[in-house]
Amino acid sequence: MKKLTTLLLAAGLVFAASAPASAVDLKMDGQYLFNFVTGERVGTGQNFDQAGQRLRLGMTLTANENLSGYFQVQVGTGVDSTTTYDWGSDTSGNSTKVGMRQAYIDWVIPQTVVKVRMGRQLVGLPEDAFGKNAIMHPGWQGRDGIVVTAPVTDWLDLTAFWLRGAYDSINTYDTDQSNKSDFFAATAAFKFDGFSFTPYVMYASLDASDGVWNDSASMDEDGTITWPGYGAGNELSTPDGTKILADGNAFWAGTNFVMSYFDPFVLKVSGAYGMVSYDAASNGTNYQDRSGWYVQAKASYKTAYGTPIFGGWYGSGDDSDADYKGQGWIPAWAGRFHPTIGYSAGEFGLFDTTVRHNISGTWGLQAGIEDVSFLQDLTHKFTVTWFQGTNDKNQWSLEENPYKYMTDNDNVVEFNLASTYQIYKNLTACLELAYMITDYSKGDHAEWAAGNETDKDGWSTALTFQYLF
């Protein structure tokens, strides 16, 4: 028996040795980010003082020009490793988490030029005029799905994707196993001499979670409804705080536009409309549907001394007859709108000193100059931004912090200065300063009128070091 086993093992080794070798090229990439931030939150005057770091480490494994894979991990303190490691929080030395941020393969359909990317990846809708996307930005964490891109002509590329936004995996015989949230989108990128634009549409099928409460899927503090990857999670709250479960459908349509024909003058414009409609909830309650829109525009003119910029935006707000906060806001799935450093959580680094990522319920104007340099490898950007609310002053008078929910009587002026120094080829330091002057109407906010909050200006200072390789 031993002799037979030995012969079989030897035969296996011979066949293994004679099999064709399959080698891949390995390329590493990564990012270290160190962030030190302090200041006072706008409105409340509460202090914050944080220091931390984050590491992202990736590997590209290339078999040939038609097939490759990518894997990236992130070190953080969150369960899904989407946050940074806050210095001093890990007293045991064992609480830091390592999570998968991206894991996908790229391949080309044989005999075509159609590219497929499948797995966890950074995917979002086309970039807005102010950068990112206010409906769905790739963000800090990956999303699970399949993206297909097909170049049609020299001036047109088509892209479609399916993303599994959430899934309820309760494993019982008497539970519906198909509860999920799926997102389907299509974009068309038109590129011509001097201008380009990318229209898009996206649809979402939102199943109610079956018996699983998921607080992270309800409307967050700035009115954005998100569908994260932890359970199907379409748990919502009525104005009186009652939690409900409801199926729903959502739809978005938008486009961006970039004109560079008169270079060095560049104009960027973007806009979108979105809505979500829910069926009757599990408790028989009809949840209020919501819909909204926004537009953005930003112009720049590059000179030898810097690039002056001017831009503005408008995000729809709630009317006086709205029944629920955010009813006139465009729904979003981790959308991002960060025109400033302080008020709209646009720090270069890691820590979110506010929770406002949403364009809805505000309008504003911004003027400034960027790419100003007086010394080699040192550049500056300075902006002045005006925020005004678009929510009716009579619509919402419950306990709301005005920087999260601004009425048309609330406004903020913010001054930003960001200085970036290229220390080495792969090492950059950035110092960001922000000061916000508030003018809130306390009569529109019950808690503030009662004196439970303070109408204070805010400021923040952030120093960030980034090592890229």
TORPAFI-196938 format. One record per residue (C-alpha): x, y, z. Coordinates in pm, 1 decimal. Last residue first. Layout:
<rs>
x,y,z
X,Y,Z;
...
</rs>
This chain:
<rs>
x,y,z
402.3,5494.8,-351.0;
217.5,5780.3,-185.5;
312.7,5939.5,145.8;
64.2,6201.7,264.2;
110.6,6439.3,558.4;
-190.3,6639.6,676.8;
-227.2,6946.8,897.0;
-585.0,7054.7,964.7;
-705.2,7371.9,1134.4;
-1072.7,7437.8,1197.1;
-1300.2,7728.3,1277.8;
-1658.4,7791.0,1382.1;
-1879.5,8089.0,1462.4;
-2121.0,8054.6,1749.5;
-2500.7,8060.5,1779.8;
-2515.2,7862.6,2101.3;
-2747.2,7573.2,2174.5;
-3001.6,7497.9,2445.0;
-3121.8,7858.9,2452.0;
-3487.9,7778.1,2394.6;
-3470.3,7947.0,2055.9;
-3188.1,7711.7,1963.3;
-3397.4,7408.7,2046.1;
-3695.0,7543.5,1853.1;
-3509.5,7629.7,1534.6;
-3668.8,7883.7,1301.8;
-3677.2,8156.5,1568.5;
-3303.1,8119.2,1610.4;
-3239.0,8270.3,1269.0;
-2877.5,8178.9,1205.9;
-2598.5,8412.0,1093.2;
-2271.8,8222.0,1114.4;
-1914.2,8324.7,1034.7;
-1698.9,8023.6,942.1;
-1317.7,8012.8,956.4;
-1107.8,7751.2,778.7;
-735.0,7676.8,764.9;
-576.2,7386.1,578.1;
-207.8,7288.6,594.6;
-94.7,7024.3,343.2;
224.9,6819.3,345.2;
330.2,6597.3,55.2;
570.3,6301.6,33.1;
620.4,6098.8,-287.3;
843.2,6334.9,-487.3;
972.2,6494.4,-168.6;
852.1,6782.7,48.3;
584.3,6894.8,-199.3;
414.7,7167.7,4.3;
41.5,7237.2,-7.4;
-121.9,7545.3,144.4;
-501.9,7561.5,189.8;
-680.1,7883.3,292.0;
-1055.7,7888.5,342.5;
-1298.4,8164.1,450.2;
-1658.7,8063.0,516.3;
-1973.6,8277.8,522.8;
-2283.1,8114.0,671.1;
-2654.7,8170.6,619.6;
-2988.2,8093.3,783.6;
-3318.7,8265.9,695.6;
-3394.4,8030.2,404.2;
-3378.4,7746.0,653.8;
-3061.7,7544.7,709.2;
-3072.5,7181.9,828.7;
-2737.9,7031.7,927.9;
-2566.4,7364.7,992.2;
-2887.2,7481.9,1158.7;
-2878.7,7216.6,1434.7;
-3231.1,7081.7,1453.5;
-3462.6,7035.5,1746.8;
-3799.2,7079.3,1578.3;
-3900.0,7382.7,1373.9;
-3919.9,7243.4,1022.4;
-4138.5,7384.6,747.2;
-4194.7,7745.4,852.6;
-3851.1,7874.3,746.3;
-3883.7,7703.4,407.6;
-3572.0,7501.9,327.1;
-3335.7,7667.0,76.2;
-3059.9,7758.3,322.2;
-2777.7,7999.3,235.0;
-2402.4,7930.9,216.0;
-2150.2,8195.5,99.9;
-1794.4,8088.4,16.1;
-1462.2,8273.9,14.9;
-1169.4,8082.3,-132.0;
-788.6,8073.0,-110.0;
-561.7,7806.9,-260.3;
-184.4,7798.5,-212.7;
114.3,7623.0,-368.9;
464.4,7539.3,-239.9;
698.8,7327.6,-459.0;
909.5,7633.8,-549.2;
812.7,7948.3,-359.5;
559.1,8220.2,-441.5;
292.3,7987.8,-581.7;
-81.3,8038.5,-641.6;
-244.9,7724.2,-778.0;
-589.0,7844.2,-664.1;
-788.1,8168.8,-653.9;
-1121.9,8246.0,-498.2;
-1493.1,8293.1,-538.2;
-1780.4,8076.8,-415.4;
-2157.9,8116.9,-422.6;
-2420.3,7916.3,-238.6;
-2746.5,7728.7,-223.2;
-2862.3,7489.8,43.5;
-3134.1,7234.7,125.6;
-2970.5,6952.9,-64.5;
-2595.8,6961.8,-136.1;
-2526.1,6691.3,121.1;
-2201.5,6597.9,295.7;
-2286.3,6768.3,623.9;
-2171.5,6554.4,918.7;
-1912.5,6794.5,1059.0;
-1552.1,6753.7,1180.0;
-1500.1,6445.1,963.3;
-1146.0,6333.2,1037.6;
-918.9,6187.0,773.2;
-729.4,6441.7,570.6;
-794.0,6691.5,293.4;
-1083.3,6827.4,493.9;
-1403.3,6884.8,298.3;
-1658.8,6842.2,574.1;
-1913.4,7088.5,432.8;
-1872.9,7364.4,690.3;
-1495.9,7332.8,730.2;
-1294.6,7277.4,413.9;
-1531.9,7402.9,145.0;
-1703.8,7284.6,-174.4;
-1754.7,6931.5,-38.2;
-2059.5,6761.3,-189.8;
-2052.7,6383.7,-144.1;
-2311.1,6114.8,-215.0;
-2316.9,5806.2,8.0;
-2627.2,5679.3,-171.2;
-2838.4,5988.2,-223.2;
-3199.4,6102.1,-228.0;
-3264.5,6453.9,-366.0;
-3421.9,6672.1,-101.0;
-3780.9,6800.8,-98.5;
-3898.8,6544.6,158.0;
-3585.9,6605.5,365.3;
-3772.6,6666.9,690.1;
-4127.3,6537.9,669.3;
-4474.4,6662.9,588.2;
-4376.0,6933.9,339.5;
-4630.7,7216.3,314.4;
-4379.5,7498.3,366.9;
-4156.1,7360.7,94.2;
-3844.0,7157.3,168.0;
-3518.4,7224.3,-15.5;
-3376.4,7199.2,-366.5;
-2998.7,7228.3,-404.0;
-2848.5,7531.6,-578.7;
-2484.0,7578.4,-669.5;
-2223.9,7842.8,-742.3;
-1882.0,7898.3,-887.5;
-1595.7,8138.9,-943.5;
-1229.5,8051.1,-980.8;
-910.7,8251.2,-1039.7;
-614.8,8030.1,-1141.4;
-269.6,8148.6,-1040.6;
1.2,8396.0,-1131.3;
79.3,8274.8,-1483.6;
-292.8,8258.1,-1556.3;
-557.0,7985.3,-1563.5;
-920.0,8094.7,-1584.2;
-1180.5,7897.7,-1390.5;
-1559.2,7859.1,-1398.1;
-1779.1,7644.4,-1172.3;
-2144.9,7549.8,-1205.0;
-2369.1,7323.1,-996.6;
-2735.1,7226.7,-1023.4;
-2955.1,7028.4,-783.7;
-3272.6,6825.2,-771.6;
-3527.7,6676.4,-535.3;
-3769.7,6394.3,-462.5;
-3920.0,6229.3,-156.6;
-4191.8,5980.6,-71.5;
-4374.2,6000.4,259.4;
-4410.6,5659.6,420.0;
-4757.5,5510.7,407.4;
-4806.3,5333.4,738.3;
-4950.9,4982.7,735.5;
-4704.1,4845.5,991.8;
-4494.8,4674.3,725.3;
-4479.5,4998.3,531.4;
-4694.8,5079.0,230.8;
-4478.9,5104.8,-77.3;
-4201.1,5360.8,-100.6;
-4108.5,5608.4,-374.3;
-3762.8,5759.2,-419.2;
-3674.3,6052.7,-642.1;
-3373.5,6207.2,-812.6;
-3287.2,6496.6,-1040.3;
-2935.1,6594.8,-1146.6;
-2715.3,6883.8,-1253.7;
-2363.1,6962.0,-1367.8;
-2173.0,7255.0,-1520.1;
-1797.8,7304.8,-1566.4;
-1647.3,7601.9,-1749.9;
-1279.2,7631.0,-1841.6;
-1097.8,7946.0,-1962.2;
-734.7,7865.6,-2048.4;
-873.6,7739.7,-2288.9;
-1166.3,7875.4,-2489.4;
-1278.9,7530.1,-2606.8;
-1248.8,7392.4,-2253.3;
-1621.0,7331.3,-2190.0;
-1714.6,7060.8,-1940.6;
-2071.1,6935.1,-1898.2;
-2216.6,6699.2,-1638.2;
-2536.1,6500.8,-1654.4;
-2829.4,6380.1,-1451.0;
-3102.0,6124.1,-1401.2;
-3194.3,5940.0,-1080.8;
-3456.0,5680.7,-987.8;
-3560.3,5505.5,-668.0;
-3799.8,5222.2,-593.8;
-3924.8,5110.0,-256.1;
-4005.6,4833.4,-14.2;
-4094.5,4942.5,339.1;
-4000.0,4878.7,700.3;
-4102.0,5124.6,968.9;
-3953.5,5282.6,1278.0;
-4173.6,5532.4,1461.6;
-3978.4,5848.7,1548.8;
-4273.0,6090.4,1540.1;
-4164.7,6225.0,1200.6;
-4156.3,5870.8,1056.1;
-3834.1,5670.0,1058.2;
-3689.3,5445.0,790.6;
-3545.1,5095.9,778.2;
-3440.2,4998.8,428.8;
-3162.2,4779.4,565.2;
-3102.9,4501.3,318.6;
-2832.3,4386.4,558.9;
-2500.7,4556.8,613.8;
-2376.0,4693.7,283.5;
-2501.9,5048.2,320.3;
-2824.4,5193.3,179.8;
-2815.3,5566.7,243.2;
-3083.3,5828.0,296.0;
-2934.5,6175.6,329.9;
-3111.5,6417.7,561.7;
-2809.9,6576.1,731.7;
-2848.2,6368.0,1045.5;
-2887.7,6034.1,871.1;
-3203.1,5885.9,722.7;
-3217.1,5516.8,803.6;
-2970.9,5256.4,677.0;
-2724.8,5285.2,964.2;
-3001.6,5201.2,1210.9;
-3054.3,4854.0,1067.9;
-3335.7,4665.5,1233.5;
-3364.2,4314.1,1094.9;
-3707.4,4150.1,1076.9;
-3716.4,4118.4,698.0;
-3534.9,4420.0,555.3;
-3745.2,4598.7,300.0;
-3642.3,4562.8,-62.0;
-3506.4,4859.8,-254.2;
-3483.9,4839.8,-633.8;
-3259.2,5120.5,-751.6;
-3248.1,5292.3,-1091.5;
-2969.7,5508.6,-1236.0;
-2948.3,5738.5,-1538.3;
-2645.9,5916.7,-1679.8;
-2542.1,6199.8,-1910.3;
-2168.0,6260.2,-1960.4;
-2054.4,6579.9,-2130.2;
-1750.0,6697.1,-2321.6;
-1618.4,7018.1,-2473.3;
-1328.5,7167.7,-2666.3;
-1281.8,6901.9,-2933.6;
-1541.4,6638.1,-2856.3;
-1589.5,6377.9,-2586.2;
-1928.1,6217.9,-2513.4;
-1937.1,5980.7,-2214.9;
-2261.8,5782.4,-2198.8;
-2368.7,5645.8,-1860.7;
-2590.5,5356.6,-1752.7;
-2695.0,5257.8,-1401.5;
-2850.7,4969.6,-1206.3;
-2861.0,4961.6,-824.4;
-2979.8,4662.4,-622.6;
-3108.4,4653.5,-264.6;
-3182.4,4310.0,-122.4;
-3435.4,4082.6,40.4;
-3429.5,3756.8,-156.4;
-3400.7,3507.4,127.8;
-3760.7,3545.1,244.8;
-3770.2,3391.2,590.2;
-3953.2,3070.4,693.5;
-3660.8,2832.7,633.6;
-3412.8,3046.5,826.6;
-3074.2,3182.5,720.4;
-3104.9,3560.1,745.6;
-2879.6,3694.1,469.8;
-3033.6,4035.8,408.6;
-2844.7,4198.8,122.0;
-2727.9,4553.1,52.2;
-2609.2,4775.6,-231.5;
-2552.5,4502.1,-486.1;
-2421.9,4710.6,-773.7;
-2496.3,4670.4,-1144.1;
-2305.0,4879.6,-1391.1;
-2321.2,5024.7,-1739.9;
-2067.1,5230.3,-1934.3;
-2074.1,5363.4,-2289.9;
-1784.0,5553.2,-2446.4;
-1831.4,5805.9,-2728.9;
-1594.4,6040.3,-2916.5;
-1346.6,5801.0,-3074.9;
-1631.2,5557.9,-3132.1;
-1814.6,5291.0,-2933.4;
-1575.7,5234.0,-2642.9;
-1750.5,4977.6,-2419.3;
-1733.0,4974.4,-2041.4;
-1894.8,4708.0,-1819.7;
-1902.5,4744.6,-1439.6;
-1997.4,4456.3,-1208.9;
-2081.1,4477.7,-839.7;
-1980.2,4520.4,-477.7;
-1897.6,4872.7,-359.6;
-1566.0,4994.7,-225.1;
-1504.1,5226.7,65.0;
-1380.5,5582.4,109.1;
-1608.1,5746.3,-143.2;
-1693.3,5630.1,-493.5;
-1946.6,5917.3,-502.1;
-2318.0,5854.3,-543.3;
-2573.0,6134.9,-547.1;
-2366.0,6449.3,-474.2;
-2080.8,6337.6,-698.8;
-1711.9,6418.6,-637.4;
-1583.9,6747.5,-783.9;
-1733.9,7098.4,-771.7;
-1870.7,7066.9,-1127.2;
-1992.5,6712.8,-1060.4;
-1801.6,6390.4,-1132.7;
-1979.2,6108.6,-1311.3;
-2157.5,5848.9,-1090.7;
-1971.5,5612.2,-863.3;
-1745.4,5308.5,-852.2;
-1456.9,5215.6,-625.6;
-1438.8,4835.9,-645.6;
-1550.4,4511.6,-485.6;
-1582.9,4251.1,-760.9;
-1616.3,4258.9,-1139.3;
-1455.1,4488.1,-1393.9;
-1540.0,4417.2,-1757.2;
-1388.1,4583.6,-2063.7;
-1541.0,4565.8,-2411.6;
-1278.4,4592.4,-2685.6;
-1394.8,4271.1,-2853.8;
-1255.1,3936.5,-2978.7;
-1253.3,3798.5,-2625.0;
-1433.3,4006.6,-2357.2;
-1161.1,4206.3,-2184.4;
-1082.7,4139.8,-1819.7;
-1037.6,4339.1,-1501.7;
-1056.8,4153.7,-1170.0;
-1173.6,4288.5,-836.7;
-1090.3,4317.9,-468.1;
-1116.2,4660.9,-306.1;
-1144.8,4788.8,51.3;
-1085.5,4459.0,233.1;
-1046.2,4524.8,604.3;
-778.9,4545.8,871.2;
-895.4,4649.0,1216.5;
-706.3,4815.5,1502.7;
-837.4,4698.8,1838.9;
-542.9,4486.2,1950.6;
-284.2,4724.7,2097.3;
-479.0,4742.5,2423.3;
-470.7,5122.8,2446.3;
-597.6,5163.1,2090.4;
-772.1,5500.3,2109.1;
-453.4,5701.4,2164.1;
-408.1,5800.1,1801.9;
-727.8,5759.0,1603.2;
-680.6,5490.2,1338.9;
-884.3,5607.5,1043.6;
-1227.4,5504.9,930.7;
-1356.8,5281.2,652.9;
-1211.5,4967.0,805.8;
-1542.5,4777.9,781.7;
-1570.5,4735.9,1157.3;
-1413.7,5077.0,1201.6;
-1072.4,5133.4,1357.9;
-865.6,5152.6,1041.0;
-616.3,4970.0,821.4;
-718.4,4936.5,458.6;
-666.3,4646.2,223.1;
-645.4,4651.3,-155.5;
-659.1,4375.1,-416.5;
-640.7,4417.4,-793.3;
-662.2,4163.3,-1073.0;
-550.2,4152.0,-1431.8;
-655.9,4008.5,-1766.9;
-649.8,4139.7,-2123.7;
-304.5,4299.6,-2131.4;
-156.0,3991.7,-1969.5;
-148.4,3812.6,-1632.9;
-131.5,4129.7,-1424.3;
-159.2,4116.9,-1045.5;
-203.7,4465.2,-898.9;
-152.7,4486.5,-522.6;
-280.7,4750.3,-281.1;
-204.3,4888.2,63.2;
-406.6,5164.8,227.4;
-282.6,5295.4,561.1;
-452.7,5549.4,783.0;
-334.4,5785.1,1054.8;
-451.5,5980.1,1353.8;
-465.8,6299.5,1553.7;
-780.0,6459.7,1689.5;
-880.3,6777.8,1867.9;
-1244.0,6886.4,1859.6;
-1403.5,7169.1,2054.6;
-1775.2,7239.4,2064.4;
-1873.4,7591.7,1957.2;
-2224.3,7471.0,1883.8;
-2291.6,7669.8,1565.7;
-1980.5,7574.6,1369.9;
-1765.3,7314.5,1540.4;
-1452.5,7446.9,1708.6;
-1099.0,7361.1,1599.3;
-833.1,7090.4,1582.1;
-692.4,6852.1,1321.5;
-379.8,6640.0,1286.1;
-377.5,6392.8,996.6;
-126.0,6128.9,886.9;
-194.9,5946.9,559.2;
9.9,5654.9,428.4;
-86.9,5543.5,79.5;
-2.1,5231.7,-114.4;
93.3,5062.3,-436.5;
246.2,4724.7,-519.6;
297.5,4570.4,-863.3;
301.0,4196.0,-929.4;
346.0,4051.5,-1278.1;
173.4,3716.7,-1321.2;
306.4,3373.2,-1401.8;
123.0,3060.7,-1518.1;
358.1,2769.1,-1585.2;
243.1,2492.9,-1819.8;
198.1,2155.4,-1649.4;
501.4,1920.7,-1673.6;
599.8,1970.4,-1311.8;
246.5,1899.3,-1193.7;
228.6,1581.5,-1403.9;
559.0,1458.6,-1260.8;
458.1,1551.0,-905.2;
131.9,1361.8,-940.0;
314.5,1054.7,-1073.9;
547.4,1065.0,-773.3;
251.2,1088.2,-536.3;
81.3,791.5,-708.1;
401.2,584.4,-693.7;
447.3,659.5,-323.3;
86.4,562.6,-248.8;
132.4,233.3,-434.1;
455.7,160.1,-245.2;
284.7,237.3,86.8;
0.0,0.0,0.0;
</rs>
